């Protein structure tokens, strides 16, 4: 089938559409719950996200929020999209519904879970495990033999040192350097990484993942 339904007409969805074109899809449509959106990246928005199960074609969820991605992916079957300019070892497993973007590098014996985003120019080195619905952001680097928990967001330009484990549902801020295990859910920023409390987040304006 040469039709792709992209769920989420956002900036992230635009990048997914470009990858879809490079993978040979010619009939591309979007679904989004914002009724004011009529097109995205030159492709039509034809309805809301609830209609996904009723529309024929391959489907992919282009929504940055990991919990929303997870909920939707339990309801519909999704494809995996890999940009042809990504570099991926022959010994890598990539789960259903994941997207690997241009310039990303994934090295040997790494497992990427379902519904993940390996964003532009990011790298995941050898013997890593990236949990389901996690996001390795633009230019972020995960060194060898790391474990990244489910629904964890590694911010743009962040670095995770080798042999480090990060638990589920963490947010690692842009430019953060993680040099030791993170065992408790939370938001972490700085060099080296330290937990950020909610009161301090309000003072600094906080951080938020890509939509």
C-alpha positions in Angstrom: 0.0 0.0 0.0 1.4 3.4 -1.0 -0.8 5.6 1.2 0.3 7.0 4.6 -1.9 8.5 7.2 0.2 10.8 9.6 -1.5 11.5 12.9 -0.5 14.9 14.1 -0.2 17.9 11.8 2.7 19.6 13.6 6.3 20.5 12.9 7.3 17.0 13.8 4.6 15.8 11.4 6.2 17.8 8.6 9.5 16.1 9.1 7.8 12.7 9.1 6.1 13.6 5.8 9.5 14.3 4.2 10.8 10.9 5.4 7.7 9.3 4.0 8.2 10.8 0.6 11.8 9.5 0.6 10.4 6.1 1.4 8.2 6.1 -1.7 4.9 7.2 -0.3 2.9 9.2 -2.8 -0.5 9.5 -1.2 0.0 11.2 2.2 -2.7 12.7 4.4 -2.8 14.1 7.9 -5.2 13.8 10.8 -5.3 16.4 13.6 -7.8 17.5 16.2 -7.3 21.2 15.4 -10.1 21.8 13.0 -8.4 25.0 11.8 -5.6 23.0 10.1 -6.4 22.2 6.5 -2.9 21.3 5.3 0.5 20.4 6.6 3.7 20.3 4.6 1.7 20.6 1.4 -0.5 17.6 2.2 -4.2 17.7 3.2 -5.6 17.4 6.8 -8.6 15.3 6.2 -10.1 14.7 9.6 -9.5 14.2 13.4 -7.4 11.6 15.1 -10.4 9.5 16.1 -10.9 8.6 12.4 -7.6 6.8 12.1 -9.0 3.4 12.6 -11.5 3.9 9.8 -9.1 5.1 7.1 -7.2 2.7 4.8 -3.5 3.0 4.5 -0.3 2.7 6.6 -0.3 4.9 9.7 2.3 6.6 11.8 1.8 8.8 14.9 3.7 12.1 14.7 3.0 13.5 18.1 5.8 14.5 20.5 3.9 13.7 23.7 5.0 10.2 24.6 1.9 9.3 26.6 -0.4 10.3 23.8 1.8 8.3 21.3 1.6 5.3 23.6 -2.2 5.4 24.0 -2.8 5.8 20.3 -0.4 3.1 19.3 -2.3 0.6 21.4 -5.4 1.3 19.3 -3.9 1.3 15.8 -1.2 -0.6 13.9 1.7 1.7 12.9 4.6 1.4 10.5 8.2 2.3 11.1 9.9 5.1 9.1 13.7 5.4 8.6 15.3 8.3 6.7 17.6 6.9 3.9 20.4 9.1 5.2 20.3 7.6 8.7 23.2 5.2 9.5 22.0 2.0 11.1 24.0 -1.1 11.9 22.8 -4.4 10.5 22.5 -5.5 14.2 19.9 -3.1 15.3 16.2 -3.8 16.2 13.7 -0.9 15.8 10.2 -1.3 17.2 6.9 -0.6 15.4 5.9 3.0 15.0 9.4 4.4 15.6 10.9 7.2 13.4 14.6 7.6 12.7 15.4 10.9 11.1 18.1 12.3 8.8 21.7 12.0 10.0 20.9 9.8 12.9 23.4 7.0 13.8 22.5 3.8 15.6 25.3 1.4 16.2 25.6 -2.4 16.7 23.5 -4.5 19.0 21.2 -1.7 20.0 17.4 -2.1 20.5 15.0 0.8 19.9 11.6 0.2 21.4 8.2 0.9 19.9 7.0 4.4 19.1 10.4 6.0 19.6 11.8 9.2 17.9 15.5 9.2 17.0 15.7 12.7 15.9 17.9 14.6 13.4 21.6 14.1 13.9 21.1 12.1 17.1 23.3 9.0 17.9 22.8 5.9 19.9 25.9 3.8 20.3 26.5 0.1 20.6 24.7 -2.2 23.1 22.1 0.3 24.1 18.4 -0.2 25.0 16.0 2.7 24.3 12.7 2.1 26.0 9.3 2.4 24.3 7.9 5.8 23.3 11.2 7.6 24.2 12.7 10.5 22.3 16.3 11.1 21.5 16.2 14.7 20.4 18.1 16.7 17.7 21.8 16.3 18.1 21.6 14.3 21.4 24.2 11.5 21.9 23.8 8.3 23.9 27.1 6.5 24.4 27.6 2.8 24.5 25.9 0.3 26.8 23.2 2.7 28.1 19.7 1.8 29.2 17.0 4.5 28.5 13.6 3.9 30.2 10.2 4.1 28.6 8.7 7.5 27.8 12.0 9.3 28.5 12.9 12.5 26.7 16.6 13.2 26.0 16.8 16.9 25.1 18.5 18.6 22.1 22.3 18.3 22.4 22.2 16.3 25.6 24.9 13.7 26.2 24.5 10.4 28.1 27.8 9.0 29.1 28.6 5.3 28.5 27.3 2.6 30.9 24.6 4.9 32.3 21.0 3.9 33.1 18.1 6.3 33.1 14.7 5.2 34.5 11.3 5.5 32.9 9.5 8.9 32.4 12.4 11.2 32.8 13.1 14.5 31.1 16.7 15.4 30.3 17.1 19.0 29.5 18.8 20.4 26.4 22.6 20.4 26.7 22.5 18.3 29.8 25.4 15.8 30.5 24.4 12.7 32.3 27.4 10.9 33.8 25.7 8.6 36.4 22.6 6.5 36.7 19.2 8.3 37.2 17.0 6.1 39.3 14.1 8.4 40.1 11.6 9.9 37.7 12.0 13.7 37.2 13.5 16.5 35.2 17.3 16.8 35.1 19.4 19.7 33.7 23.0 20.9 33.8 26.6 19.7 33.6 26.6 17.3 35.2 22.9 16.5 35.4 21.0 17.4 38.5 17.4 17.1 39.3 15.3 20.3 38.8 12.5 21.0 41.3 9.1 22.3 40.1 9.6 25.6 41.9 12.9 26.2 40.1 11.3 25.2 36.8 8.7 27.9 37.2 11.4 30.5 37.9 13.4 29.6 34.8 10.5 29.1 32.4 11.0 25.3 32.4 11.6 23.0 29.4 9.2 21.2 27.2 9.5 18.5 24.6 8.9 19.0 20.9 5.2 19.0 20.0 
